[in-house]
Amino acid sequence: MGSCCEASPLNLATGRAKLVLAGNPNVGKSIFFSAWSGLYVDVSNFPGTTVEITQGRVGEDDLFDTPGVYGVSAFNDEERVARDMILDADTVINVVDATHLERDLFLTQQLIDMALPLVVALNFCDEARSRGIEVDVSALEHELGVPVIPTAAVSGSGLSEVYATVPRARVGRALPEVEAAVPELLNRLDSRADALMVLEGDAAIADRHGVEPLGERERLYTLRRQRVNAVVAAAVTRPDHGGQLRDRIGRLCLEPLTAVPILFAVLWACYQLVGIVIAGDVVGVTEVTLMQGHYEPWIRALVGAHLPAASALGQILIGEFGLLTMTVTYLFGLLLPLVLGFYIAMSILEDSGYLPRLATLVDRLMTGIGLNGRAIIPVILGFGCVQLGTITTRILGSKRERTIATAILNFVVPCSAQLGVIAAMLATVGFGLSLVYGGIILLCLALIGTALHRALPGQSTALLIDLPPMRLPRLSNVLRKTFVRTFFFMKEAWPWFAVGALGVSILQVSGGLGLWQKALAPLTEGWLKLPKEASTAFVMGLVRRDFGAAGLTQLALSPWQVVVALVTITLFVPCIASLMILFKERGWKEALAIWGGSWVVAFGVGGVLAQLVL
Amino acid sequence: MSLNDLRRGQSATIATIADEMLRVQLLRFGLGQGTRVCCHARIPFGPVVLQYGGQEIALGRDIARTIPVNR
């Protein structure tokens, strides 16, 4: 981590108490957060990282929601962020899943070993009961030495009781071995929580205090695991019989015979929601009717009254790629509904517990190209919007995997805006040639992935994923997640898109766009064997990928020409907004390599195909 | 034999975990030397899904291969 973390990372010199929600992924922390903090929520990047943190106010105090983690350590960015927020907390509210205590109490015991004032919210008590899992709350309280409040957060029960218990938060029963080891360290650093981190070998925390990290991690983890197992044995009774409906569904999602049909059904449902309803019907209203039909004429008239539309500034503000026309239409008419739709689908899949099973299912396919199953998530989102996918590559375990996934997204994955046009054009050439198109794109994906996998140094991380119980998603939680994520995405994406649109407008005003078009013509006619008007489509494709694809529908093409044109436009460079996100996420070197490489791959593959068949 | 050789429904006890990083990560999930696990599902040529206690986790084939077990 950089030097930004030398000081208190959250840097809030307000004097207000810091309440921090901590817990494993998907235990319902965010439900507590939104119930307590009400409407005022601030989502931002944690300083120096790309991890989102959510901050709000409750009563006189500041409330923070941390990324879900299985322990306080530094295995990845999210854990480092959670660690720093927890180290900075005045009181920690630890949300645990009553159906999953063997896993969840490891973090709890670690928080106790850090001697942080703690309240435990025992969530999903209703579900535990219905599954026949009995948790003896007073035994748990006794074993841990901190208040434990049973809750069922999705139905809202127990939420206010947990908040009322915050003043009674206590330092619990730490491992005797920790108690024995800590005093010596406390002579050299002032925080007991930090001392545990140093004891467990956290180099960054040790560095902050100018001491050497110690090598006690494995010994303490082993002792902690034994302690947790003992606590669970004392407080939890599990039924012998399994066979619950949700367990059976969970298993069917992994059984080869049923898993594949379920996968296709899920993909089909997502496609119906996002591809048909959102990209078709909703965008038809928002982009065409609302924005192009009402908003654009209005803003053109308004601005046009003060300056001529044909002037340079007029072009930049209200022209074809104008900051007030195309940029606004694209952001609110097209991108916003699509991103909303994708995040709804994503949140449903996430809350249902299907995503980790999907990652498990496709893991084998992904390892061939240097990724693990987890990478399916950015790839699916990329079919909605490549920018969305590129940002989501942050969840991957190593820089190498982020590079490979980003390259695949930007080289071969068509976004939903483009997909609609491609599907319509493929419908005119018949099934056989559609298969040829799909085959070529998949082949390119495999080749690019394999090449990067071979060429990039280092090793990809293997799949190691917790499979949570299957659950019926709650609408309120899905919507809340969707809105927070969409807002965050739009907040990040809009300036980059505006910069891109500005650049293209300047090219257009200065005549650069026309020159480009002319320069491209020999390539399209001679090499791709397409009509010269096709070069316009490729220029438009620089701006927005669906513009590029849509430009092709105007041309009279033979069936094979359609395949050549579609292969080329699919492999063509990412749109200007994606390029901007690419710069931001992967740095200029990688971004330029991907962008330049797309030219080579698109015209290379398209051209070779044209030379073979035309 | 290793975790990767387990078939669906088979149980086994973890013998050792060689890699230190993996060892601590799995400890957090409740898996360690001596843990009795059951193979809950098997993706052909892919990950192995383990069940133990109330817990289910999927391990990539490349990890599963490195963990020897006793039946």
Interface residues (C-beta under 8 A of the other chain):
Chain A: Y70 G71 S73 F75 T99 H100 L101 E102 R103 F106 L107 I133 R217 E218 Y221 T222 R224 R225 V228 N229 V232 R238 G250 R251 L254 E255 P256 A259 P356 R357 A359 T360 L361 D363 R364 T367 N372 G373 A462 L463 L464 I465 D466 L467
Chain B: E20 M21 L22 R23 V24 Q25 L26 L27 R28 F29 G30 G32 H40 A41 I43 P44 F45 G46 P47 V49 G53 G54 Q55 E56 I57 A58 L59 G60 R61 D62 I63
